[in-house]
Amino acid sequence: MTIVTISRGTYSRGKEVAQKLARALNYECLCREIIIEASKEFNIPEIKLVRAIHDAPSILDRFSYGKERYLAFFRAAFLKHLQRDNIIYHGLAGHAFLQTISHVIKIRIITDIERRIQEEMKREDISADHARYVLIKDDTERHKWSKAVFDLDISDPKFYDMILYLDTINVDEAVSIILHLIQLPCFQTTPKSRQHLDDLSLSAQVEVALINDFPKAEADANKGNVFVNIRGSLIDEKKISLKVNHILEKVERINKIHVNVVPYFIKD
C-alpha cells in the first residue's frame, strides 16, 4: 500500500511513466483530477488553482493572500484524496506537500531539453525557438514557485527518493525500476505513516475552514487534537477562541481544539 508522486517537466514523458505504472499496479492515476475536485468542492475557478500551484507568487499575492488561499484549497483536496492510498500522482505540486510521509515515493523524471523541444514542436506545431522559450519559462516558474512557497529547489536530489533520466533508460525500464522500489519495506504504509497523513489532512481541512476569517492561521493536528495559531491581539483572545471553535464545529474528526493567539509586534 503505497503512494507514488512523479515530478516532471513538460514533455519529459513522466505522464507515460505514471500511466503505465498505475496500470501495472492497478492503482488510481491522478493529475488534473485533483484540481477539478478542489474547484468543485470550494467553488473556485480551475484557472486560479492552476496558477496558484504553478506561477511564482507576485507582490500583490503577498498582501492579498490570494495565492495562499488557493494553495490551501488545493492542499486540502489533495491530502484528503490521498488518504485512500494506492495512488500514482503526476500533477503539479504533489511531492512538495508530502515530504514527511514515509510511504510516499517521490520520483523525479528528467529528460534532455533538446528532446523536450522536439516533442513540443511536434505536438504544438511551433518553431524550435518558440518551443525553447515556452519550456524554459515553464521550468523557471516551477522553480520560483517551489522556492517561494516551500523554500525548496525542485532540482535538488534531496527532494526525491529517486531521479530517473529518460534519455539513459526508456519508459518501460523506468516503470520496472519503480515497481522494484515499491516493494521495499521502507515504503510500505504503516499505522504511524497512515496517522501522519491523516494528521496532515486534518490540519489542511482546518486551515481551509478558517481561511476567510483568519487567512494566516496555522493548524497542527495530532490524532484529532488540533492546535491552531492565530495572529491577533491578546485583548481579543477569548473572542478569537470562541470564533475559531464555532467555525470548526462542522469539521469532522476533531476531538479537541487548542487556540493560541500570537500577538502582533509593532515596531516603533
Buried (B, 14 or more C-beta within 10 A) or exposed (E): EBBBBBBBBBBBBBBBBBBBBBEBBEBBBBBEBBBEBBBEEBEBEEEBBBBBBBBBBEEEBEEEBBBBBBBBBBBBBBBBBBBEBBBBBBBBBBBBBBEEBBBBBBBBBBBEBEBBBBBBBEEEEBEEEEBBEBBEEBBEBBBBBBEBBBEBEBBEEEBBBBBBEBEEEEBEEBBBBBEEBBEEEEBEBEEEBBEBBBBBBBBBBBBBBBBEEBBBBBBBBEEBBBBBBBBBEEEEBEEBBEBBEEBBEEBEBBEEBEBEBEEEEEEE
